[in-house]
Amino acid sequence: MMHLYRLVVAIILCVLTSQPAFAKWDEERDATTNGKDELVYYYKTNDQAQKLVLDKYVKRLIFIQSDRLYKRTIRLIKVDGQAIEVMSDPFSRYPEQTAIIFENKDEVLKKLFLAKKIEVFVRFNRDETVSVFQIQ
């Protein structure tokens, strides 16, 4: 019986110590408008002060760049080197934010949550740039 107890404790300790090995998003908590529920959003910021928010409630990504002058289009992201075609939808009230929508939402959300590197291909008129987010 004591051997089984030691084995269970060892397994639990292994699981707890291996958690930092998974991809880590930063968390941001927000209360709903009625104040009863608390929502948790996951985000990552890169070196260019761009922000990528993982919205698990609406099942989308939100790309935030603080330039209100340019309308952007996002048609492709790469998650750990794997290309995923997406659609983009700019927010009318918040011009610095663009929603990134994908077809197979559940599968893509799982890949995003476990990703180590996300590349977002952003197009401003004729110029295209790549925004890279390292998730550790």
WONOR-V882142 format. One record per residue. N is the residue number from 1. RES is the residue in one letter. PHI is phi in whole degrees, -180 to 180 (* if undefined). Layout:
n:N res:RES phi:PHI
n:N res:RES phi:PHI
This chain:
n:1 res:M phi:*
n:2 res:M phi:-66
n:3 res:H phi:-64
n:4 res:L phi:-64
n:5 res:Y phi:-61
n:6 res:R phi:-64
n:7 res:L phi:-65
n:8 res:V phi:-64
n:9 res:V phi:-63
n:10 res:A phi:-64
n:11 res:I phi:-65
n:12 res:I phi:-62
n:13 res:L phi:-64
n:14 res:C phi:-63
n:15 res:V phi:-65
n:16 res:L phi:-66
n:17 res:T phi:-79
n:18 res:S phi:-85
n:19 res:Q phi:-58
n:20 res:P phi:-64
n:21 res:A phi:-72
n:22 res:F phi:-77
n:23 res:A phi:-61
n:24 res:K phi:-122
n:25 res:W phi:-97
n:26 res:D phi:-79
n:27 res:E phi:-110
n:28 res:E phi:-136
n:29 res:R phi:-107
n:30 res:D phi:-143
n:31 res:A phi:-89
n:32 res:T phi:-71
n:33 res:T phi:-64
n:34 res:N phi:-82
n:35 res:G phi:79
n:36 res:K phi:-87
n:37 res:D phi:-110
n:38 res:E phi:-115
n:39 res:L phi:-101
n:40 res:V phi:-115
n:41 res:Y phi:-113
n:42 res:Y phi:-108
n:43 res:Y phi:-145
n:44 res:K phi:-144
n:45 res:T phi:-116
n:46 res:N phi:-104
n:47 res:D phi:-67
n:48 res:Q phi:-89
n:49 res:A phi:64
n:50 res:Q phi:-92
n:51 res:K phi:-126
n:52 res:L phi:-121
n:53 res:V phi:-110
n:54 res:L phi:-96
n:55 res:D phi:-97
n:56 res:K phi:-78
n:57 res:Y phi:-80
n:58 res:V phi:-96
n:59 res:K phi:60
n:60 res:R phi:-157
n:61 res:L phi:-106
n:62 res:I phi:-125
n:63 res:F phi:-98
n:64 res:I phi:-122
n:65 res:Q phi:-139
n:66 res:S phi:-82
n:67 res:D phi:-122
n:68 res:R phi:-86
n:69 res:L phi:-87
n:70 res:Y phi:-114
n:71 res:K phi:-88
n:72 res:R phi:-112
n:73 res:T phi:-127
n:74 res:I phi:-124
n:75 res:R phi:-116
n:76 res:L phi:-150
n:77 res:I phi:-130
n:78 res:K phi:-120
n:79 res:V phi:-113
n:80 res:D phi:52
n:81 res:G phi:87
n:82 res:Q phi:-94
n:83 res:A phi:-76
n:84 res:I phi:-132
n:85 res:E phi:-77
n:86 res:V phi:-135
n:87 res:M phi:-121
n:88 res:S phi:-120
n:89 res:D phi:-141
n:90 res:P phi:-72
n:91 res:F phi:-80
n:92 res:S phi:-75
n:93 res:R phi:-79
n:94 res:Y phi:-123
n:95 res:P phi:-65
n:96 res:E phi:-81
n:97 res:Q phi:-110
n:98 res:T phi:-133
n:99 res:A phi:-82
n:100 res:I phi:-111
n:101 res:I phi:-116
n:102 res:F phi:-132
n:103 res:E phi:-73
n:104 res:N phi:-88
n:105 res:K phi:-60
n:106 res:D phi:-65
n:107 res:E phi:-66
n:108 res:V phi:-68
n:109 res:L phi:-61
n:110 res:K phi:-63
n:111 res:K phi:-63
n:112 res:L phi:-65
n:113 res:F phi:-66
n:114 res:L phi:-97
n:115 res:A phi:-67
n:116 res:K phi:-106
n:117 res:K phi:-145
n:118 res:I phi:-123
n:119 res:E phi:-111
n:120 res:V phi:-113
n:121 res:F phi:-92
n:122 res:V phi:-107
n:123 res:R phi:-116
n:124 res:F phi:-110
n:125 res:N phi:52
n:126 res:R phi:-102
n:127 res:D phi:-91
n:128 res:E phi:-121
n:129 res:T phi:-127
n:130 res:V phi:-118
n:131 res:S phi:-103
n:132 res:V phi:-110
n:133 res:F phi:-122
n:134 res:Q phi:-94
n:135 res:I phi:-115
n:136 res:Q phi:-127
